[in-house]
């Protein structure tokens, strides 16, 4: 994917070329209803099957530093609707307060904040993030309808405040636990490249494409591709 990443960066530098039609996206009725059907079925199965692993992970998170097991955070979903996202806590309790002091060490471009050796991450949290286990509680968000299994990652409100009109296109669909960016490049590219990958997904979205991304995500979990 490295060569593809370089090609994508060149495209982004030249022009932001993916312009979506919101009305056409809203009229993809068969895809929207079928996707929701599979989201409900698969998220419910996932929550039931993973109940015991959830308890084991929860125990490790709790015993690591004694803080809460789950971390909730406000995110922005489809058409700007805000909701609370659920994760296994991977950072120390005061992590949000420390962010201001670390902003100058941001390792990605744009509104996002990413830092490979982020001192706010606990030892257990680092392992969970490496193979994306911290994201599993978002199956509850999928069951509720806040998110889908596949789609652009839901951004923070402070990130959206710095979005251009072009970037806002990624909020025209329901966000997902995984997507083309997470399954391919992840932290290997910056914000603009992430947006291009998200828009490419939205433009090409189909149930078959969603299955392909889920399979790529499983491969990325087995062979981590830049998660931190």
Phi and psi in degrees as GROMACS dihedral restraints (atoms count N, CA, C in turn):
[ dihedral_restraints ]
;  ai    aj    ak    al  type     phi  dphi    fc
    3     4     5     6     1   -62.6    20    10
    4     5     6     7     1   -44.0    20    10
    6     7     8     9     1   -62.9    20    10
    7     8     9    10     1   -41.7    20    10
    9    10    11    12     1   -61.7    20    10
   10    11    12    13     1   -37.1    20    10
   12    13    14    15     1   -62.9    20    10
   13    14    15    16     1   -42.4    20    10
   15    16    17    18     1   -64.5    20    10
   16    17    18    19     1   -42.0    20    10
   18    19    20    21     1   -61.2    20    10
   19    20    21    22     1   -41.7    20    10
   21    22    23    24     1   -64.4    20    10
   22    23    24    25     1   -42.2    20    10
   24    25    26    27     1   -61.5    20    10
   25    26    27    28     1   -38.1    20    10
   27    28    29    30     1   -65.0    20    10
   28    29    30    31     1   -41.3    20    10
   30    31    32    33     1   -61.4    20    10
   31    32    33    34     1   -45.1    20    10
   33    34    35    36     1   -61.8    20    10
   34    35    36    37     1   -40.8    20    10
   36    37    38    39     1   -63.5    20    10
   37    38    39    40     1   -38.9    20    10
   39    40    41    42     1   -73.6    20    10
   40    41    42    43     1   -52.0    20    10
   42    43    44    45     1  -165.2    20    10
   43    44    45    46     1   145.6    20    10
   45    46    47    48     1   -89.1    20    10
   46    47    48    49     1   103.8    20    10
   48    49    50    51     1  -102.8    20    10
   49    50    51    52     1   -10.3    20    10
   51    52    53    54     1   -94.0    20    10
   52    53    54    55     1   106.0    20    10
   54    55    56    57     1  -109.7    20    10
   55    56    57    58     1   118.2    20    10
   57    58    59    60     1   -94.0    20    10
   58    59    60    61     1   158.5    20    10
   60    61    62    63     1  -109.0    20    10
   61    62    63    64     1   108.1    20    10
   63    64    65    66     1   -62.7    20    10
   64    65    66    67     1   -38.6    20    10
   66    67    68    69     1   -62.9    20    10
   67    68    69    70     1   -40.5    20    10
   69    70    71    72     1   -64.6    20    10
   70    71    72    73     1   -39.3    20    10
   72    73    74    75     1   -62.3    20    10
   73    74    75    76     1   -41.6    20    10
   75    76    77    78     1   -69.4    20    10
   76    77    78    79     1   -21.1    20    10
   78    79    80    81     1   -91.9    20    10
   79    80    81    82     1     5.9    20    10
   81    82    83    84     1   -82.9    20    10
   82    83    84    85     1    62.0    20    10
   84    85    86    87     1   -60.2    20    10
   85    86    87    88     1   -47.4    20    10
   87    88    89    90     1   -60.2    20    10
   88    89    90    91     1   -45.8    20    10
   90    91    92    93     1   -63.2    20    10
   91    92    93    94     1   -45.1    20    10
   93    94    95    96     1   -61.9    20    10
   94    95    96    97     1   -46.4    20    10
   96    97    98    99     1   -71.0    20    10
   97    98    99   100     1   -40.9    20    10
   99   100   101   102     1   -66.5    20    10
  100   101   102   103     1   -39.5    20    10
  102   103   104   105     1   -63.1    20    10
  103   104   105   106     1   -41.8    20    10
  105   106   107   108     1   -64.8    20    10
  106   107   108   109     1   -39.1    20    10
  108   109   110   111     1   -59.1    20    10
  109   110   111   112     1   -49.8    20    10
  111   112   113   114     1   -68.5    20    10
  112   113   114   115     1   -33.4    20    10
  114   115   116   117     1   -60.1    20    10
  115   116   117   118     1   -46.0    20    10
  117   118   119   120     1   -65.0    20    10
  118   119   120   121     1   -48.8    20    10
  120   121   122   123     1   -62.6    20    10
  121   122   123   124     1   -49.8    20    10
  123   124   125   126     1   -71.2    20    10
  124   125   126   127     1   -36.1    20    10
  126   127   128   129     1   -69.1    20    10
  127   128   129   130     1   -37.6    20    10
  129   130   131   132     1   -65.9    20    10
  130   131   132   133     1   -44.1    20    10
  132   133   134   135     1   -61.9    20    10
  133   134   135   136     1   -43.6    20    10
  135   136   137   138     1   -60.4    20    10
  136   137   138   139     1   -43.5    20    10
  138   139   140   141     1   -63.8    20    10
  139   140   141   142     1   -37.5    20    10
  141   142   143   144     1   -73.3    20    10
  142   143   144   145     1   -47.0    20    10
  144   145   146   147     1   -66.4    20    10
  145   146   147   148     1   -35.3    20    10
  147   148   149   150     1   -92.4    20    10
  148   149   150   151     1    10.0    20    10
  150   151   152   153     1   -56.3    20    10
  151   152   153   154     1   -46.5    20    10
  153   154   155   156     1   -68.5    20    10
  154   155   156   157     1   -48.6    20    10
  156   157   158   159     1   -56.3    20    10
  157   158   159   160     1   -35.3    20    10
  159   160   161   162     1   -59.2    20    10
  160   161   162   163     1   -44.4    20    10
  162   163   164   165     1   -64.9    20    10
  163   164   165   166     1   -38.6    20    10
  165   166   167   168     1   -66.0    20    10
  166   167   168   169     1   -46.1    20    10
  168   169   170   171     1   -62.7    20    10
  169   170   171   172     1   -42.0    20    10
  171   172   173   174     1   -59.5    20    10
  172   173   174   175     1   -39.9    20    10
  174   175   176   177     1   -64.1    20    10
  175   176   177   178     1   -43.9    20    10
  177   178   179   180     1   -63.4    20    10
  178   179   180   181     1   -42.8    20    10
  180   181   182   183     1   -62.8    20    10
  181   182   183   184     1   -43.4    20    10
  183   184   185   186     1   -66.1    20    10
  184   185   186   187     1   -44.9    20    10
  186   187   188   189     1   -74.1    20    10
  187   188   189   190     1   -16.8    20    10
  189   190   191   192     1   -63.7    20    10
  190   191   192   193     1   -48.8    20    10
  192   193   194   195     1  -144.0    20    10
  193   194   195   196     1     6.1    20    10
  195   196   197   198     1    80.6    20    10
  196   197   198   199     1     0.5    20    10
  198   199   200   201     1   -81.9    20    10
  199   200   201   202     1  -176.8    20    10
  201   202   203   204     1   -60.3    20    10
  202   203   204   205     1   151.9    20    10
  204   205   206   207     1   -77.9    20    10
  205   206   207   208     1   -44.0    20    10
  207   208   209   210     1  -100.5    20    10
  208   209   210   211     1   150.0    20    10
  210   211   212   213     1  -121.7    20    10
  211   212   213   214     1   126.9    20    10
  213   214   215   216     1  -112.9    20    10
  214   215   216   217     1   145.6    20    10
  216   217   218   219     1  -150.5    20    10
  217   218   219   220     1   142.2    20    10
  219   220   221   222     1   -75.6    20    10
  220   221   222   223     1   129.6    20    10
  222   223   224   225     1  -127.7    20    10
  223   224   225   226     1   167.8    20    10
  225   226   227   228     1  -109.1    20    10
  226   227   228   229     1   125.9    20    10
  228   229   230   231     1  -106.0    20    10
  229   230   231   232     1  -153.8    20    10
  231   232   233   234     1   -56.7    20    10
  232   233   234   235     1   130.9    20    10
  234   235   236   237     1    57.7    20    10
  235   236   237   238     1    27.8    20    10
  237   238   239   240     1    85.2    20    10
  238   239   240   241     1     4.7    20    10
  240   241   242   243     1   -69.6    20    10
  241   242   243   244     1   131.9    20    10
  243   244   245   246     1   -94.9    20    10
  244   245   246   247     1   145.7    20    10
  246   247   248   249     1  -153.1    20    10
  247   248   249   250     1   166.8    20    10
  249   250   251   252     1   -95.3    20    10
  250   251   252   253     1   125.8    20    10
  252   253   254   255     1   -95.9    20    10
  253   254   255   256     1   147.7    20    10
  255   256   257   258     1  -114.0    20    10
  256   257   258   259     1   136.7    20    10
  258   259   260   261     1  -143.0    20    10
  259   260   261   262     1   156.8    20    10
  261   262   263   264     1   -71.8    20    10
  262   263   264   265     1   132.1    20    10
  264   265   266   267     1   -65.1    20    10
  265   266   267   268     1   124.6    20    10
  267   268   269   270     1  -115.1    20    10
  268   269   270   271     1    -2.3    20    10
  270   271   272   273     1  -120.9    20    10
  271   272   273   274     1   164.0    20    10
  273   274   275   276     1   -64.7    20    10
  274   275   276   277     1   157.2    20    10
  276   277   278   279     1   -56.9    20    10
  277   278   279   280     1   -35.4    20    10
  279   280   281   282     1   -94.9    20    10
  280   281   282   283     1    22.7    20    10
  282   283   284   285     1   -58.8    20    10
  283   284   285   286     1   -42.1    20    10
  285   286   287   288     1   -63.4    20    10
  286   287   288   289     1   -34.1    20    10
  288   289   290   291     1   -69.8    20    10
  289   290   291   292     1   -29.7    20    10
  291   292   293   294     1   -81.2    20    10
  292   293   294   295     1   -12.5    20    10
  294   295   296   297     1   -57.5    20    10
  295   296   297   298     1   -42.6    20    10
  297   298   299   300     1   -56.5    20    10
  298   299   300   301     1   -36.8    20    10
  300   301   302   303     1   -73.7    20    10
  301   302   303   304     1   -18.0    20    10
  303   304   305   306     1  -104.8    20    10
  304   305   306   307     1    -6.2    20    10
  306   307   308   309     1   -56.2    20    10
  307   308   309   310     1   -34.2    20    10
  309   310   311   312     1   -69.9    20    10
  310   311   312   313     1   -11.7    20    10
  312   313   314   315     1  -100.8    20    10
  313   314   315   316     1    13.6    20    10
  315   316   317   318     1   -57.4    20    10
  316   317   318   319     1   133.8    20    10
  318   319   320   321     1  -106.0    20    10
  319   320   321   322     1     6.7    20    10
  321   322   323   324     1  -127.6    20    10
  322   323   324   325     1   157.6    20    10
  324   325   326   327     1   -82.1    20    10
  325   326   327   328     1   164.5    20    10
  327   328   329   330     1    81.3    20    10
  328   329   330   331     1  -165.8    20    10
  330   331   332   333     1   -69.5    20    10
  331   332   333   334     1   -19.6    20    10
  333   334   335   336     1   -72.6    20    10
  334   335   336   337     1   158.2    20    10
  336   337   338   339     1  -121.5    20    10
  337   338   339   340     1   123.5    20    10
  339   340   341   342     1  -140.2    20    10
  340   341   342   343     1   136.8    20    10
  342   343   344   345     1  -144.8    20    10
  343   344   345   346     1   120.0    20    10
  345   346   347   348     1   -58.9    20    10
  346   347   348   349     1   -47.2    20    10
  348   349   350   351     1  -105.8    20    10
  349   350   351   352     1    55.3    20    10
  351   352   353   354     1   -64.3    20    10
  352   353   354   355     1   117.9    20    10
  354   355   356   357     1   -70.0    20    10
  355   356   357   358     1    -8.7    20    10
  357   358   359   360     1   -80.7    20    10
  358   359   360   361     1   -13.9    20    10
  360   361   362   363     1   -84.7    20    10
  361   362   363   364     1   132.6    20    10
  363   364   365   366     1   -76.3    20    10
  364   365   366   367     1   168.2    20    10
  366   367   368   369     1   -63.9    20    10
  367   368   369   370     1   -42.1    20    10
  369   370   371   372     1   -67.6    20    10
  370   371   372   373     1   -41.2    20    10
  372   373   374   375     1   -60.5    20    10
  373   374   375   376     1   -36.7    20    10
  375   376   377   378     1   -62.5    20    10
  376   377   378   379     1   -41.2    20    10
  378   379   380   381     1   -66.4    20    10
  379   380   381   382     1   -45.4    20    10
  381   382   383   384     1   -59.9    20    10
  382   383   384   385     1   -42.4    20    10
  384   385   386   387     1   -67.6    20    10
  385   386   387   388     1   -36.1    20    10
  387   388   389   390     1   -57.0    20    10
  388   389   390   391     1   -38.6    20    10
  390   391   392   393     1  -116.4    20    10
  391   392   393   394     1    20.9    20    10
  393   394   395   396     1    62.5    20    10
  394   395   396   397     1    22.5    20    10
  396   397   398   399     1   -69.6    20    10
  397   398   399   400     1   -23.0    20    10
  399   400   401   402     1   -65.3    20    10
  400   401   402   403     1   -18.8    20    10
  402   403   404   405     1   -85.4    20    10
  403   404   405   406     1   -12.3    20    10
  405   406   407   408     1   -56.7    20    10
  406   407   408   409     1   -36.4    20    10
  408   409   410   411     1   -60.7    20    10
  409   410   411   412     1   -13.3    20    10
  411   412   413   414     1   -70.5    20    10
  412   413   414   415     1    -7.4    20    10
  414   415   416   417     1   -59.0    20    10
  415   416   417   418     1   -30.7    20    10
  417   418   419   420     1   -67.3    20    10
  418   419   420   421     1   -39.5    20    10
  420   421   422   423     1   -62.1    20    10
  421   422   423   424     1   -36.8    20    10
  423   424   425   426     1   -67.1    20    10
  424   425   426   427     1   -45.5    20    10
  426   427   428   429     1   -61.2    20    10
  427   428   429   430     1   -37.5    20    10
  429   430   431   432     1   -72.6    20    10
  430   431   432   433     1   -21.5    20    10
  432   433   434   435     1    98.1    20    10
  433   434   435   436     1     1.5    20    10
  435   436   437   438     1   -68.9    20    10
  436   437   438   439     1   -34.4    20    10
  438   439   440   441     1  -135.5    20    10
  439   440   441   442     1   171.9    20    10
  441   442   443   444     1  -119.5    20    10
  442   443   444   445     1   169.0    20    10
  444   445   446   447     1   -65.9    20    10
  445   446   447   448     1   -37.3    20    10
  447   448   449   450     1  -125.7    20    10
  448   449   450   451     1   133.6    20    10
  450   451   452   453     1   164.3    20    10
  451   452   453   454     1   175.1    20    10
  453   454   455   456     1   -62.0    20    10
  454   455   456   457     1   145.3    20    10
  456   457   458   459     1   -65.2    20    10
  457   458   459   460     1   138.8    20    10
  459   460   461   462     1   -73.1    20    10
  460   461   462   463     1   125.0    20    10
  462   463   464   465     1   -82.7    20    10
  463   464   465   466     1   168.7    20    10
  465   466   467   468     1   -79.8    20    10
  466   467   468   469     1   151.5    20    10
  468   469   470   471     1   -55.7    20    10
  469   470   471   472     1   -39.0    20    10
  471   472   473   474     1   -67.1    20    10
  472   473   474   475     1   -26.7    20    10
  474   475   476   477     1   -72.9    20    10
  475   476   477   478     1   -44.5    20    10
  477   478   479   480     1   -62.6    20    10
  478   479   480   481     1   -31.0    20    10
  480   481   482   483     1   -59.8    20    10
  481   482   483   484     1   -22.9    20    10
  483   484   485   486     1  -104.9    20    10
  484   485   486   487     1    10.5    20    10
  486   487   488   489     1   -73.4    20    10
  487   488   489   490     1   145.4    20    10
  489   490   491   492     1   -86.0    20    10
  490   491   492   493     1   170.8    20    10
  492   493   494   495     1   -59.8    20    10
  493   494   495   496     1   -34.3    20    10
  495   496   497   498     1   -63.9    20    10
  496   497   498   499     1   -46.1    20    10
  498   499   500   501     1   -63.0    20    10
  499   500   501   502     1   -33.5    20    10
  501   502   503   504     1   -64.1    20    10
  502   503   504   505     1   -15.8    20    10
  504   505   506   507     1   -59.5    20    10
  505   506   507   508     1   -28.3    20    10
  507   508   509   510     1   -71.0    20    10
  508   509   510   511     1    -9.9    20    10
  510   511   512   513     1   -95.0    20    10
  511   512   513   514     1     9.1    20    10
  513   514   515   516     1   -83.3    20    10
  514   515   516   517     1    -5.5    20    10
  516   517   518   519     1  -129.6    20    10
  517   518   519   520     1   165.5    20    10
  519   520   521   522     1   -68.1    20    10
  520   521   522   523     1   131.4    20    10
  522   523   524   525     1   -68.7    20    10
  523   524   525   526     1   163.8    20    10
  525   526   527   528     1  -130.2    20    10
  526   527   528   529     1   166.1    20    10
  528   529   530   531     1   -69.8    20    10
  529   530   531   532     1   -40.6    20    10
  531   532   533   534     1  -132.2    20    10
  532   533   534   535     1   165.3    20    10
  534   535   536   537     1  -161.7    20    10
  535   536   537   538     1  -174.3    20    10
  537   538   539   540     1   -61.1    20    10
  538   539   540   541     1   -38.4    20    10
  540   541   542   543     1   -64.4    20    10
  541   542   543   544     1   -48.6    20    10
  543   544   545   546     1   -66.9    20    10
  544   545   546   547     1   -35.8    20    10
  546   547   548   549     1   -80.7    20    10
  547   548   549   550     1   -13.2    20    10
  549   550   551   552     1  -121.0    20    10
  550   551   552   553     1   -65.2    20    10
  552   553   554   555     1  -101.4    20    10
  553   554   555   556     1   -37.8    20    10
  555   556   557   558     1    50.7    20    10
  556   557   558   559     1  -123.9    20    10
  558   559   560   561     1   -81.9    20    10
  559   560   561   562     1     8.4    20    10
  561   562   563   564     1   -80.8    20    10
  562   563   564   565     1    -9.8    20    10
  564   565   566   567     1  -129.8    20    10
  565   566   567   568     1   165.2    20    10
  567   568   569   570     1   -89.0    20    10
  568   569   570   571     1  -171.7    20    10
  570   571   572   573     1   -62.2    20    10
  571   572   573   574     1   -46.7    20    10
  573   574   575   576     1   -62.8    20    10
  574   575   576   577     1   -39.4    20    10
  576   577   578   579     1   -67.1    20    10
  577   578   579   580     1   -36.1    20    10
  579   580   581   582     1   -61.5    20    10
  580   581   582   583     1   -44.6    20    10
  582   583   584   585     1   -60.3    20    10
  583   584   585   586     1   -43.6    20    10
  585   586   587   588     1   -60.8    20    10
  586   587   588   589     1   -41.9    20    10
  588   589   590   591     1   -65.3    20    10
  589   590   591   592     1   -40.8    20    10
  591   592   593   594     1   -63.2    20    10
  592   593   594   595     1   -44.1    20    10
  594   595   596   597     1   -68.7    20    10
  595   596   597   598     1   -34.6    20    10
  597   598   599   600     1   -62.7    20    10
  598   599   600   601     1   -41.8    20    10
  600   601   602   603     1   -61.8    20    10
  601   602   603   604     1   -48.7    20    10
  603   604   605   606     1   -60.1    20    10
  604   605   606   607     1   -40.7    20    10
  606   607   608   609     1   -64.0    20    10
  607   608   609   610     1   -37.3    20    10
  609   610   611   612     1  -102.3    20    10
  610   611   612   613     1     3.1    20    10
  612   613   614   615     1   -56.4    20    10
  613   614   615   616     1   139.8    20    10
  615   616   617   618     1  -164.2    20    10
  616   617   618   619     1   165.6    20    10
  618   619   620   621     1   -62.6    20    10
  619   620   621   622     1   -37.3    20    10
  621   622   623   624     1   -66.1    20    10
  622   623   624   625     1   -40.5    20    10
  624   625   626   627     1   -65.0    20    10
  625   626   627   628     1   -38.5    20    10
  627   628   629   630     1   -62.3    20    10
  628   629   630   631     1   -43.3    20    10
  630   631   632   633     1   -61.4    20    10
  631   632   633   634     1   -42.9    20    10
  633   634   635   636     1   -59.8    20    10
  634   635   636   637     1   -42.7    20    10
  636   637   638   639     1   -67.2    20    10
  637   638   639   640     1   -39.1    20    10
  639   640   641   642     1   -62.1    20    10
  640   641   642   643     1   -42.1    20    10
  642   643   644   645     1   -65.5    20    10
  643   644   645   646     1   -41.2    20    10
  645   646   647   648     1   -63.3    20    10
  646   647   648   649     1   -34.9    20    10
  648   649   650   651     1   -66.2    20    10
  649   650   651   652     1   -41.3    20    10
  651   652   653   654     1   -61.3    20    10
  652   653   654   655     1   -42.2    20    10
  654   655   656   657     1   -62.6    20    10
  655   656   657   658     1   -41.4    20    10
  657   658   659   660     1   -66.5    20    10
  658   659   660   661     1   -30.5    20    10
  660   661   662   663     1   -70.5    20    10
  661   662   663   664     1   -40.6    20    10
  663   664   665   666     1   -70.3    20    10
  664   665   666   667     1   -39.3    20    10
  666   667   668   669     1  -122.1    20    10
  667   668   669   670     1    82.6    20    10
  669   670   671   672     1   -47.9    20    10
  670   671   672   673     1   134.7    20    10
  672   673   674   675     1  -115.4    20    10
  673   674   675   676     1    38.4    20    10
  675   676   677   678     1   113.7    20    10
  676   677   678   679     1    10.6    20    10
  678   679   680   681     1   -72.7    20    10
  679   680   681   682     1   134.1    20    10
